[in-house]
Each structure stands twice: as C-alpha cells, then as structure tokens.
Amino acid sequence: MSPILLLVFIAAYFLLLLGMAHWKSKGANSESFFVGNRDSHWMLVAFGMIGTSLSGVTFISVPGAVGLTAFNYLQIVIGQFFGYLLIAFVLLPLYYRLRLSSIYDYLGRRLGPRSYRTGAGFFIVSRTLGATARLYLVVGVLQDAALDAMGIPFWLTTAVILAMILLYTYEGGVKTIVWTDTLQTAGMLLGLVICVAFLLQALGLTMPEALGAMRARGLSDVWVHDADSRSFWFKQLLAGAAIAVAMTGLDQEMMQKNISVKTLGGAQKNIVVLALIMVGVVALFLFLGGLLYLFAAQAGMAEKGDHLFVAVVMQHLPGWVQIVFVLALISALFPSADGAITALTSSFCIDLLGLTRRSDWSEAHKVRVRQRVHLGFALVFLAMVLLFHAIGNPSMIGLILKLAAYTYGPLLGMFAFGILTQRAVRDGMTPLVALAAPALCWLLESRSAQWLGGYEVGLELLLVNGALTFLGLLVFSRR
C-alpha cells in the first residue's frame, strides 16, 4: 500500500473529527470543557468510554501478549467487571451527591487541602505516564507502517498527532470528547471485527475450529492455578477489580465523562453497560491474538509481542485491510490521548490553580489560563513520548499496568480511608504517607521471591500499595 494513500485516509479521518468537534463546541464555556454542562447522554458516554478504556495498547499489546501468556489477561478483565460494579454503586453516588467537578475535591472535603492536592498530584503523574506510554506505542506502529518509509521522523509524527488533538479539544473539552470518542470507538471496533473475519478467512477456519487450533498450541488457556505465579487467578481477579476502581473510578479522565451525564441513574447504567461490553471486547482481542499467532506460524514469521499485529497486516494482508487497520489504530489512540490531555488540564486548573473558585478572575481570563495549561500538557506529552522512544520496551501493556500499581495505589488508599472510616487524618502527613507507600512496594516487589519463599508479587501490588497508604493514614489519624 502506498504510504501517501495511507496519509490521505488519515487526513480525511482527522477532518471528520475536526468537523464534529467544531459542531459540538459552539457556545462552549468552562462548564462545557470540564463537565460537558452535565447534560451528556449515558449511552454516548458508555460507548465512547470503551475506546478510552481500551486504547491503542489494547489494540496492539493484548493480541501480541497471547504468545507469552495465552488468554490469562481475561482473568484481569473478569476482575475488572466486579470493580466496575463498585464504581457504579459506591463511588458514583458519592460524586453525584457532592456535585463534584473534580473527584479529588472529595479528598479536600473529607481529609483536608493537602490531601486534596496530593490526590490530584498523583492523578496528574499517573495519567501523564500512562497516556504517553500508550501514545508512544501507537506512534511507533504508524512509523513502522508507513512513515519511516517516507523519511518522516518520530518526533514530527508525535508533534502532528498532538497538534491534531489540540485542535479538536481546545475549546469544547468534555462536551466535544463525548461525541468524538463515540465516533472513534465505532471505528476501532469495526476494525477489530474486520481483522478477525479476514484472518479466519485467510486461515480457512471457523471460530470453533480456530479455538481448537489455539487450544492445541496452548494459546487459549485462561486460568493459572500456581499460587506462587504472578498470574495466579485469584491474584489476577483481585488486581483486576482494584485496577478498575483505581484507573476508572478514581481517575479524573474517566469520571469526568461520567459526571457529565444528566442523572446518577444514567451514569450507573453507563458503567454497568461498559463493564459487560469490556469483557466481550477484550475476549475478542485475545481471540484475534490467537489468530495472529496461528497465521504467523503458517507464514513462517518470527515476529512476536507488540510487533506481530503490525507485521501480519502490513506484510501479508491486502491494502484495504491495511487502511482499516491503521484507521482503527488511530481510533484507538485518540480517545485515550484526547481525554487524558483534557482531564489533566481540568485537574490542574480546578485542583491546583483553583480556577473554578477564583471569583476575582473573569470568564475570559479563566479561558486563557485553561488554554495555556492545555497547551502546556501537550508539550509535556511530546517530551514524555520522546523519552519512552529513547528507552524502548517490548510490551507496553505490562509497563502501563506496573506504572498504575505504583501511582494509583495511594489514590486507592486515600479514598478507601475517607469512605470506610470516620477518622480525621493529620493532613500534613498525607503527602509523606502517599510517597512512602510506593517506595515500600518497590522494595517488596524487588525482594518478594527472596522474602516470601518463591512467591512473586504481581499486579496485586496495587492493593498492597493502597493498603499501606490506608494504614499510614490510620497511624496519623484521630477520632
């Protein structure tokens, strides 16, 4: 396929996004940017959040990891289902009752101003690292697919993609993203279904026959029963529930869209529907990964991991499937990156600058401040993606989940302390506790096999991190 033709399709897709953004951002103000004027329809939010939750990492890394871990990732996803139920029936009622624009405002009201800023700070670090890691992966795929052959450097590709995202989120924020994410999620899922169907046809297999072939090669095993393994099923279920609560329920980007829904009931339906769809969609991604490895074995390919999907599509499939693949990949990229930059801008402006509480600032001045912060985060994203490019990593899904365990753990502990206890914490100690817990977790992870008789700490590290934060706050609390 001609790289120039591919760029034409990408440009047309972006123009479609820009047109939709221009349509939906008319008359937008700060309330539109931060919470979409609280009138988003729950079905739109639920569908769009699929793309945000999955991202380009799921599109590339989850199928690529099947060769190493089979369908073990499904254990985490099943655990996430139960975590989503906790969000729907514990966290969302709290957020709606307090009418929060930033969910970390709860920490300020319950624990104090330093706890509030600590929670917002950890979110900013967490989301910046996670979103830029996802962006790095997808930009790398686009480079391999077409742009390296045209002599376009990695940094320029990243800068252009970020400029595109800025153009359609600069004014409307959440009000715009609810609609653009819906379009992009549809594109991603359509691409997934087409790739699965074409690979089945290329292999000459039906779905049951393909599952049988995967089972014969050990590619479709879901459950791990070795209690000492990082992938032991019980640890993965617990970790999945904790990941859902932390990375969705305690994440401003994800909750910013939920609290833009008109009613609590609508927001709860959104989360429950999202939970059900996520299990099915990730199962289909894992099935796609099995097909890719079957095809690679048949074609004598050596590629594995994050490089496999790209290699199969760009080297062995027809040009129209390559176009579908790249557009689906971009559709997976944009909901993650645009929502992250918007949420980081919102958190920084509301939580750290107190923009919504500044009665001495005019609306025009608030808009200027918000836009400068928005641009600033785009530049931070550019720098971080280039840093990830310099470091390199063979499997980004593992890296992102590990980063989440370290950075979302303190948020999990702080919210749990606020909700489950009636004690007042010494507010000045919260930042120290929130920094000490991840440090202790790092020490535990590096020595777990030695200290615990061969037991390896895996993604349950997020729960350990949250528990250490909870206990630390308990020590420095009073009735």
C-alpha positions in Angstrom: 0.0 0.0 0.0 1.3 3.5 -0.8 2.3 5.5 2.3 0.9 8.6 0.6 -2.5 7.0 0.1 -2.5 6.0 3.8 -1.8 9.6 4.8 -4.7 10.8 2.7 -7.1 8.5 4.6 -5.6 9.6 7.9 -6.1 13.2 6.9 -9.7 12.6 5.8 -10.4 10.9 9.1 -9.0 13.8 11.1 -11.0 16.3 9.1 -14.1 14.3 10.0 -13.1 14.6 13.7 -12.4 18.3 13.4 -15.8 18.9 11.8 -17.6 17.1 14.6 -15.6 18.9 17.2 -16.4 22.3 15.6 -20.1 21.4 15.5 -20.3 20.4 19.2 -18.0 23.1 20.6 -20.2 26.0 19.6 -21.0 28.2 22.6 -18.7 26.2 24.8 -17.5 27.6 28.1 -15.6 26.4 31.1 -18.5 24.3 32.4 -18.6 22.7 28.9 -14.9 22.0 29.0 -14.8 20.5 32.5 -18.1 18.5 32.8 -19.9 18.9 29.4 -22.6 21.1 31.0 -23.8 17.9 32.8 -26.1 17.0 30.0 -24.3 14.1 28.2 -26.4 11.1 27.3 -25.3 8.0 29.2 -25.4 5.8 26.1 -22.9 8.0 24.3 -20.6 8.2 27.3 -20.8 4.4 27.8 -19.9 3.6 24.1 -17.1 6.3 24.0 -15.6 5.0 27.2 -14.9 1.7 25.6 -12.4 3.3 23.4 -10.9 5.3 26.3 -10.6 2.2 28.4 -9.0 0.0 25.7 -6.7 2.4 23.8 -4.1 1.6 21.3 -2.2 -0.5 23.8 -5.1 -3.0 24.0 -5.3 -3.0 20.2 -1.6 -3.9 19.8 -0.2 -5.3 23.1 -3.1 -7.6 24.2 -3.1 -9.7 21.0 0.7 -9.7 20.9 0.9 -11.0 24.5 -1.1 -14.1 23.7 2.0 -15.9 22.6 3.5 -15.5 26.0 0.5 -15.5 28.4 -2.2 -17.1 26.3 -5.7 -15.8 27.4 -4.5 -15.1 31.0 -5.4 -11.4 30.6 -9.0 -12.4 30.7 -8.6 -13.1 34.4 -7.9 -9.4 35.0 -10.8 -8.3 32.8 -13.3 -10.5 34.8 -11.9 -9.0 38.0 -12.5 -5.5 36.4 -16.1 -6.4 35.9 -16.6 -6.5 39.7 -14.6 -3.4 40.1 -16.9 -1.5 37.8 -19.9 -2.6 39.9 -18.2 -1.0 42.9 -17.7 2.2 41.0 -21.4 2.2 39.9 -22.9 1.7 43.3 -20.3 3.1 45.8 -18.3 5.9 44.1 -20.8 7.4 41.7 -23.5 8.1 44.3 -20.8 9.9 46.3 -19.7 12.0 43.4 -23.2 13.0 42.4 -24.3 13.8 45.9 -21.4 16.3 46.3 -21.8 17.6 42.6 -18.1 17.4 42.1 -16.3 18.9 39.0 -13.1 17.2 40.2 -13.4 14.0 42.0 -10.3 14.9 44.2 -12.4 17.7 45.7 -13.8 14.9 47.8 -10.4 14.3 49.4 -10.2 18.0 50.3 -13.7 18.0 51.9 -13.1 14.8 53.8 -9.3 14.8 54.7 -8.1 18.4 54.1 -6.4 20.6 51.5 -3.1 18.8 51.4 -4.8 15.5 50.9 -6.7 17.1 48.0 -3.6 18.4 46.3 -1.8 15.1 46.9 -4.6 13.1 45.3 -4.7 15.5 42.3 -0.9 15.4 42.0 -0.8 11.6 41.9 -3.5 11.6 39.2 -1.5 14.0 37.1 1.6 11.9 37.4 -0.4 8.6 36.8 -2.3 9.8 33.8 0.7 11.6 32.2 2.8 8.4 32.4 0.0 6.1 31.3 -1.3 8.2 28.4 2.1 9.0 27.0 3.1 5.3 27.1 0.0 4.5 25.1 0.7 7.3 22.7 4.3 6.2 22.2 3.2 2.7 21.2 0.7 3.8 18.6 3.1 6.4 17.1 5.7 3.7 16.8 3.2 1.5 14.9 2.4 4.3 12.5 6.1 4.9 11.9 6.7 1.2 11.1 3.6 1.0 8.9 4.3 3.9 6.6 6.0 7.0 7.9 9.6 5.7 8.3 9.5 4.8 4.6 8.6 8.4 3.8 11.5 9.7 5.9 9.2 11.4 8.4 10.9 11.4 11.9 9.3 10.0 15.0 9.2 13.4 16.8 7.4 15.1 13.9 4.7 12.4 13.8 4.2 12.8 17.6 4.0 16.6 17.3 1.5 16.5 14.4 -0.8 14.0 16.3 -0.7 16.1 19.4 -1.5 19.2 17.3 -4.5 17.4 15.8 -5.8 16.5 19.3 -5.3 20.1 20.5 -7.3 21.4 17.6 -10.5 19.5 18.4 -10.3 19.6 22.2 -9.1 23.2 22.7 -12.5 24.8 23.0 -15.1 22.1 23.8 -13.2 19.8 26.1 -15.6 17.1 27.5 -18.6 18.4 25.5 -16.6 17.6 22.3 -14.9 14.4 23.5 -18.2 12.6 24.4 -19.1 12.8 20.7 -15.6 12.3 19.1 -14.9 9.3 21.3 -18.2 7.7 20.2 -17.1 8.0 16.5 -13.6 6.7 17.3 -14.8 3.7 19.4 -17.0 2.7 16.4 -14.0 2.9 14.1 -11.9 0.8 16.5 -14.5 -2.0 17.0 -15.2 -2.1 13.2 -11.5 -2.5 12.5 -11.3 -5.3 15.1 -14.2 -7.3 13.6 -12.9 -6.9 10.1 -9.4 -8.1 11.1 -10.8 -11.1 12.9 -13.1 -12.0 9.9 -10.3 -11.7 7.4 -7.8 -13.7 9.4 -10.4 -16.5 9.8 -10.9 -16.5 6.1 -7.1 -16.5 5.4 -6.7 -19.5 7.7 -9.7 -21.3 6.3 -11.1 -21.8 9.8 -14.4 -21.2 11.5 -14.4 -19.7 15.1 -14.8 -23.1 16.8 -12.0 -24.6 14.6 -9.7 -21.7 15.3 -10.3 -22.1 19.1 -9.5 -25.8 18.8 -6.2 -25.0 17.0 -5.4 -22.4 19.6 -6.1 -24.9 22.4 -3.8 -27.5 20.7 -0.9 -24.9 20.8 -1.7 -23.8 24.4 -2.7 -20.3 23.2 -6.2 -20.2 24.7 -5.6 -21.1 28.4 -7.3 -18.7 30.7 -6.7 -19.8 34.3 -3.4 -20.1 36.1 -3.6 -22.3 39.2 0.0 -21.9 40.5 -0.4 -19.8 43.7 3.2 -18.6 43.6 2.9 -17.3 40.0 2.4 -13.6 39.2 -0.6 -14.7 37.1 -2.4 -16.9 39.7 -6.1 -16.5 39.0 -7.1 -15.2 42.5 -4.4 -12.5 42.4 -5.4 -11.5 38.9 -9.1 -11.2 39.8 -8.3 -9.1 42.9 -5.9 -7.0 40.8 -8.4 -6.5 38.1 -11.1 -5.2 40.5 -8.5 -2.9 42.0 -7.3 -1.7 38.6 -10.9 -0.9 37.6 -11.6 1.0 40.8 -8.3 2.9 40.7 -7.9 3.6 36.9 -11.6 4.3 36.2 -13.4 5.2 39.5 -10.5 7.3 40.9 -9.4 8.7 37.6 -10.5 12.2 36.7 -10.4 11.5 33.0 -12.8 8.6 33.2 -15.1 10.1 35.9 -15.1 13.5 34.2 -17.2 11.9 31.4 -19.4 10.0 33.9 -20.3 13.0 35.9 -21.2 14.9 32.7 -24.2 12.5 32.5 -27.5 14.2 33.5 -28.5 11.8 36.3 -26.9 9.3 38.7 -29.1 6.5 37.3 -27.8 7.3 33.8 -24.2 7.3 35.0 -24.7 3.9 36.7 -26.2 2.4 33.6 -23.2 3.7 31.7 -20.8 1.9 34.0 -22.7 -1.4 34.1 -23.0 -1.5 30.3 -19.3 -0.6 29.9 -18.4 -3.5 32.3 -20.4 -6.0 30.3 -19.1 -4.9 26.9 -15.5 -4.7 28.0 -15.4 -8.5 28.8 -16.7 -9.3 25.4 -14.4 -6.9 23.5 -11.2 -7.9 25.3 -12.1 -11.6 24.7 -12.4 -10.8 21.0 -9.0 -9.1 21.1 -7.5 -12.2 22.7 -9.1 -14.3 20.1 -7.5 -12.0 17.5 -4.1 -12.6 19.1 -4.6 -16.4 18.8 -5.4 -16.0 15.1 -2.3 -13.8 14.6 0.0 -16.5 16.1 -1.7 -19.2 14.1 -1.2 -17.1 10.9 2.4 -16.3 11.8 3.2 -20.0 12.3 1.6 -20.8 8.9 3.5 -18.0 7.2 6.8 -18.7 8.9 7.0 -15.3 10.6 9.4 -14.7 13.5 7.7 -11.5 14.9 6.2 -11.6 18.4 4.7 -9.3 21.0 3.8 -5.8 20.1 5.3 -6.2 16.6 3.2 -9.2 15.5 -0.1 -7.5 14.6 1.6 -4.8 12.5 3.8 -7.3 10.7 0.9 -9.6 9.8 -1.3 -6.8 8.5 1.3 -4.7 6.6 3.2 -7.6 5.1 0.6 -10.2 4.3 -2.9 -8.7 4.1 -4.5 -6.6 1.2 -4.2 -2.8 1.0 -7.8 -2.1 2.1 -7.3 -4.2 5.2 -4.2 -2.2 6.0 -6.2 1.0 5.7 -8.8 -0.3 8.0 -6.1 -1.4 10.5 -4.4 2.0 10.6 -7.7 3.9 10.9 -8.8 1.5 13.7 -5.5 2.0 15.4 -5.9 5.8 15.3 -9.4 5.4 16.5 -8.0 3.5 19.5 -5.3 6.2 20.0 -7.3 9.4 20.0 -9.9 8.6 22.8 -7.1 7.8 25.2 -4.9 10.8 24.4 -7.6 13.5 23.9 -9.3 12.5 27.1 -6.1 12.4 29.0 -5.0 15.9 28.0 -8.4 17.3 28.7 -8.6 15.6 32.1 -5.1 16.7 33.1 -6.0 20.3 32.1 -9.2 20.1 34.2 -7.4 18.7 37.2 -4.5 21.1 37.1 -6.9 24.1 36.7 -9.5 23.1 39.2 -7.4 21.2 41.8 -4.1 23.1 41.8 -5.0 26.5 40.5 -8.5 26.7 42.0 -9.8 28.1 38.7 -13.5 27.5 39.4 -13.2 29.1 42.8 -11.5 32.3 41.6 -14.2 34.9 41.7 -11.6 37.6 41.1 -10.9 36.2 37.6 -13.2 37.0 34.6 -14.5 34.2 32.4 -12.3 35.4 29.6 -9.2 35.2 31.9 -10.2 31.7 33.1 -10.4 30.6 29.4 -7.0 32.0 28.7 -5.4 30.2 31.7 -7.1 26.9 30.8 -5.9 27.1 27.2 -2.3 27.8 28.3 -2.4 24.8 30.6 -3.9 22.7 27.8 -1.1 23.6 25.5 1.5 23.0 28.3 0.3 19.5 28.8 0.5 18.8 25.1 4.2 19.8 25.2 4.7 17.6 28.3 3.2 14.7 26.3 5.6 15.4 23.4 8.6 15.3 25.8 7.4 12.1 27.5 6.7 10.2 24.3 10.2 11.0 23.0 11.6 9.8 26.4 9.7 6.4 26.0 11.0 6.2 22.5 14.6 6.6 23.7 14.1 3.9 26.4 12.0 1.4 24.4 10.0 -1.5 25.9 9.0 -4.9 24.3 5.5 -5.0 25.9 3.8 -1.7 26.8 0.7 -3.4 28.4 2.9 -4.8 31.2 4.7 -1.5 31.7 1.4 0.5 31.9 -0.1 -1.9 34.4 3.0 -1.7 36.6 3.1 2.1 36.5 -0.6 2.0 37.5 0.2 -0.2 40.5 2.7 2.3 41.8 0.9 5.6 41.0 -2.8 4.7 41.6 -2.2 2.8 44.9 -2.0 6.0 47.1 -5.3 7.2 45.5 -6.9 3.9 46.3 -5.7 4.1 49.9 -6.8 7.7 50.4 -10.3 7.2 49.0 -10.7 4.0 51.0 -9.7 5.8 54.2 -12.1 8.6 53.6 -15.1 6.3 52.7 -14.5 3.4 55.2 -13.5 5.4 58.3 -14.9 8.3 60.3 -11.4 9.4 61.5 -9.7 12.7 60.8 -6.2 12.5 59.4 -3.3 14.8 60.2 -3.5 16.5 56.8 0.2 17.4 56.6 1.2 13.8 56.8 -0.8 12.7 53.8 1.9 13.6 51.2 4.6 11.7 53.1 2.4 8.6 53.5 1.5 8.7 49.8 5.2 8.8 48.8 6.3 6.2 51.4 3.8 3.5 50.3 5.1 3.2 46.7 8.7 3.2 47.9 7.9 0.2 50.2 6.1 -1.5 47.4 9.1 -1.2 45.1 11.3 -2.8 47.9 8.7 -5.6 48.3 8.4 -6.3 44.6 12.2 -6.5 44.1 12.7 -8.9 47.0 9.4 -10.8 47.1 10.7 -14.1 45.8 13.6 -14.0 48.3 11.5 -12.9 51.3 8.3 -14.9 50.6 9.7 -18.3 49.8 9.3 -18.0 46.0 6.1 -16.1 45.9 6.2 -13.4 43.2 4.2 -10.2 43.7 2.3 -9.3 40.6 -0.4 -6.8 39.9 -1.8 -7.2 43.4 0.9 -4.7 44.2 -1.8 -2.1 43.6 -3.8 -3.5 46.5 -0.7 -3.7 48.7 0.2 0.0 47.8 -3.4 1.1 48.7 -3.3 -0.9 52.0 0.0 0.6 53.0 -1.4 4.1 52.3 -4.5 3.3 54.3 -2.5 2.0 57.3 -0.2 5.1 57.1 -3.2 7.4 57.2 -4.7 5.4 60.1 -1.5 5.8 62.1 -1.6 9.6 61.7 -5.3 10.0 62.4 -7.6 10.7 65.3 -11.3 10.3 66.1 
